[in-house]
């Protein structure tokens, strides 16, 4: 292997880093190309809702793996991953006999089945370089990127996702983005979302998620309502007994 990635999660327990995650059968990229009618040039647009079904499929698959005590003990080969924490084989990052890195973060990746580059998550091209699939370099003289593609990939070492290597994104993920003052409100919101997402981890089939959500929270709500009604009745009876005792004491004095 060349890199071992963590199962990075949000505070509500959902696999978060689908942008850096790549697999051969699922597309989780967030960029698409359009043509500018005025300049007749190609532009790349980032849309976080692009390939949303693919990202949800990855999240669902990892959720099922984590829930199974046998599946979560295995390592899963992917094209790219990160999850907030990754362990790399440094010999595959550095150039041989030179104390300089061979692999660098570029924010670009190779288009599938083409020798062209597109904007993408920086971990995708970095992992591809570490694995041995392709390398991206920049020529300062020509101001162009260069792609070195390994077609055979005989000596490639895969990236592995470890479901048990869990990283939870809470304080560190949010305080840098939105300020430390919002940490506790966001943490409370995350805990509330974890309660709302509870049926997602109780039922394996996502198609039954809505039904399971309704069943779980109807039962929970009914149970809480029954407890509340019992509490009200006990409280009312206690009040009646107290009132009766006071009235009887008042009559005795008269």
N, C-alpha and C positions, 0 to 999 in steps of 0.2 A: 504494500500500500504506500501511498505518497502523502495522504492527508487523512486525518480522522476528525470528523466534525461532530459538534454537539447537537443535541435535540433542543434547540432554543425555543422557549415558550414565553408567551405573554403571561401577565399575572392571572389571567383566566384559564390558563392551561392549554391554549391553542398554539400549535406550531407556527412560528412567526416568519421565519426567514425563507419564504418561498421565492423571493426575488433572486437570492443567491443559489437557490436549489435548481438543479438541472438533471433531468433524466431523459433517456432516449425516446420514450413513448409519450411524454407529457411536456407541453410547452408552457412555461411559467414566466416568459419574458414580458416586458412592459413597454416595448417600443415598436412602432410601426412607421413605415415610410409613406410620405405624400409628395406630390409634385406641386411646386409653387407655379401658379399660372403666369405670374408676372415675370419672374426671373427664369422660369423653366429649369429650376434646380430642384434636386431632391432634398427633402427635409425629414428628419427623424423626430417624431413626436412621442413623448412618454405619456402613457395612459395607465394609471394604476388599476383600472378596471378591465384592462385587456387580459384575455386568457384567464378570467376569473374562475371559470369552471375547472380549468387545469390546476390552479392553485388550491381550490377547495378539494379537488381530488387528492392532491398530495397530502393536505392536512388530514383528510379522512383516512387515507392509507396509513399514515404514521400514527394516528389515534388508535386504529385497530391493532397495529403492531405493539404499541405500548400496553394495551389492555391484555394482550395474550402473554402469559408468563413464559412461554417457550419462544415465541417470535422475538420478544424484546431482548433476548439474550444473544441474538445474532447481530452481525454487522452487515450493512446493506450497501452494495456498490452503486454509486451514482456518478454522474458526470461532473457535478459541482455541488458544493454545500458550504455552509459556514455555521450558522446558528448561534453566533455570539462568541464562540470559542472553537478553535481548531488547533490540532497538533500536526506539525509538518515535519517531514524528513528534510532536514536542512541541506543534506548532500544533493538533493534534487532541486533546491532553490539556487544554490551558489554555483558559479562556473568552476569547472575543474582547473586546478592549479592557479586560480585567481581569487583574490578575496573581494570579489564583487558579485552582486546578485545577478543571476540569469533571468529570474522572473520578477516582474514589477507590476504594480497595480496601474491599469490604464483606463478602466471604465469603458472598455470596448470588448467585443467578442466576434468570433467568426460566424458568418451566416451559414446555416446548415446547408451542406452540399454545394457551397459556393466559396470562392476564395476572396471574399469581400468582408469588410468589417462594418459593424454597426454599434451604436451606443448600447451599453449594457451594464449590469452590475460588475463592479471591479473584481469581485471574487471569481467570476466565471472565467475570464481570461487568465487570471493568476493560477487558478486550479488547473486549467488546461495546460499551462506551461509546466507546472509541477508534475502533472501526470505524464506529460511528454507528447501531447497531441499537437500542439502548435505554440509558437512563440510570437509575441508582438514586440517590435522595437520601433524607435523613433529616430529618423535621420534629421539632424539639425540643419544640414546643408540644404536639403531639398524640402524640409518641413513636411515630410510625408511619413506615414506609418508603414512599416514593413511587416509582412506576415510570412513566417516560416512554418510550413505545414508538414507534419509527419504523416504521410498517407498510410503507411503500413502499421505503424504503432506497435511494433513487435515487443519493444521494451517498455511499454506503458505500464504504469502502476496506478491502480484505480483509487478514486476517492471513496472513503467509507463513512457512512452515517451510523453513529452509535446511539440507539434509542435510549439507553440507560445513562448516557452522558448528558444530563439535563442542566440547562442554564435558564434561570428564570429572569425575565426582564422586568424589573420593577423600578426601584429608585434610580439606579444608574442610567436606565434607558430614558427616563422622563425628565429628570432634573436638568440634564444638559440641554434638552430641547425646549422646555417650557418654563424652566426656572424652579428653584427649590420650594418656592411658596405654594406651588400646586401639587407637590408630591403627595401629601396626605389626602386631598380630595380625589386625586387620580387613583391612589391605592384603595380608597373606599369604593370607588367606582369599579375598580378591577375585582375586588372581592364580591361586590354585588353581581357583576357579570359572571363570576365563577359559580355563584348560586343559580343564576339564570341558565347557565350552560350545563348544569348537572345532568339533565337527560341525555346530553350528547355523549357522555361517558358511560351511561347505563345501558344504552341500546346501540348495537353494532351497525344497524342499517340506518343510513341517513334519511332514507325515504320515510322512515317511521318517526323522525325527529319531532315533527309538529304534533303528531298524535301522542307520542310519549311525553312531550312537554305539557300538553293539556292534561293528560292523565295524572302525571306526577303532581302538578300544581293544583289541580282540582282536588285530589285526595289530600294534599297538604293543607290547602285552604279549608276544606271541609273539617279536617281534624282540628285546625286552629280555631275555627268557628265553634265547634262543639266544646272545646276547652273553654272558650270565652263564655259561652252560654252557661256552662256548669259553674264557672267562677261567678257570673252574675247571680245565678240562683242561690249559690251558697252565701254570697254577700247579702242578698235580699233577706234570706232566712235569718242570717246573723243580725241584720238590722231589726227585723221583726221581733226576734227574741230580746234584743236589747230594749226596744220600745215597750214591749210587754212588761219587762221587768221594771222599767221606770214607772209605767202606769200602775202596776200593782203596788209598788212602793209608795206612790203618791196617794192611792186609795187607802192604804194602811194608815198613813199619817192623818188622813181626813177622819 
